[in-house]
Amino acid sequence: MDTGINIVYQDECLLVVDKPSGLLSVPGRLPENFDSVALRLKEHVHAGARIVHRLDCDTSGIMILALDADSHRELSRQFHDREVHKTYEALVYGHLSHQSGEVNLPLRYDPERKPRHCVDFVHGKSAKTLWKVLEFHDSCTRVELIPYTGRSHQLRVHMLELGHPILGDSLYAEGLAYSASSRLCLHARELHIQHPASGQRMSFVSVTPF
């Protein structure tokens, strides 16, 4: 069966896929939100597939799943200890005034505007994003984003706080920034890990679809 998910790499320990925009990483609470990367791959590719990390529903790109308990434990440790290198690509509204920079703003869940997150210098958790301009377009900028931490909605909120929301972001963009794209223009382009069994350094890349 065609799962609608492109498999980038698979061996006895791990499964690397290219998640499409609009698909949940894991099943939601309601029956209509059960469809997800985890469910499709468990049912049609490998029954033992286990989620190691998540991408937002509207974010596309590289995701890795473990195929056994030991691999899941080791890959989860690498993410926790920030040994995994992740690179995203995005289109943001307007033109940034510098070629590169860094955002250090603590984030927390915002229960009054769920599922949004917000900056909170008292109760927020530390969050750091490195950004670099790739090219300028008429009304937007293509940027490379490297999250040093992995907070929920981190890239989306940090770019908003810079005054350059990601195009098509239904939660954080408004007006022309939202209507400029029919999808969230955020893509997990690269993922670098150590193989959970061999220790070999491995790199996976997905071409940005926008």
C-alpha positions, 0 to 999 in steps of 0.5 A: 500500500502507498502510505503517501510517505517517502522512505528515505532510508531503512535498515534493521534499526531505523527508518528515515522518512520525508513527512508531508505537510499536513500530516500529524507525527503521532495520532491525536486524541480524537478519532478524526486525528488518528491518521499520522506518520506513526500509524501509517508506518506501523500498519504498512511498513514496520509494526515495531516503528517507534517515534523518536521525535516529532514535526509539527503537522504543517511542517514537512521534512526528515523524520527518524523512527526507531525499529527496536527498543535499544535503537529507540533508547539510543536515538532518544538519548542523542536528541536529549543530549543535543548530539543530533544536528537539525537544519530547517529551511523556511520562507519568512515575510519581509526582508531581514536586515542582517545576513545571519543572527541568533535568537535567544528567547525562552518559550512556554505553552500558552493555554489561553491561546492554545495550541500557541506558544509564547515568549516568557522570561519568567516561566519559559524554557530556554530556546536558541535558534541560529538563522542565516539568509539564503536569498531574498525574494520580492516580499519574503526571505529564504532562510536556513534555521538551526534550532539549538534547542527543540522546543515546540513551535520554536522556529515559528515563534522565534521568527515571529518575534524577529518580525518575520513570521513564516509564510502560511503559518495559520497560528502565528502569521496574519494578513499577507504573511499568512495568505502568501502561501497555501502551506506553512513554508517550514521544512526539516531539510537535514538531519545528522545522527550517529547510527544507534548500533554502529555509531557511524555518523549518518546524514539525511537530506530532503529537498525543500518543496517550496 
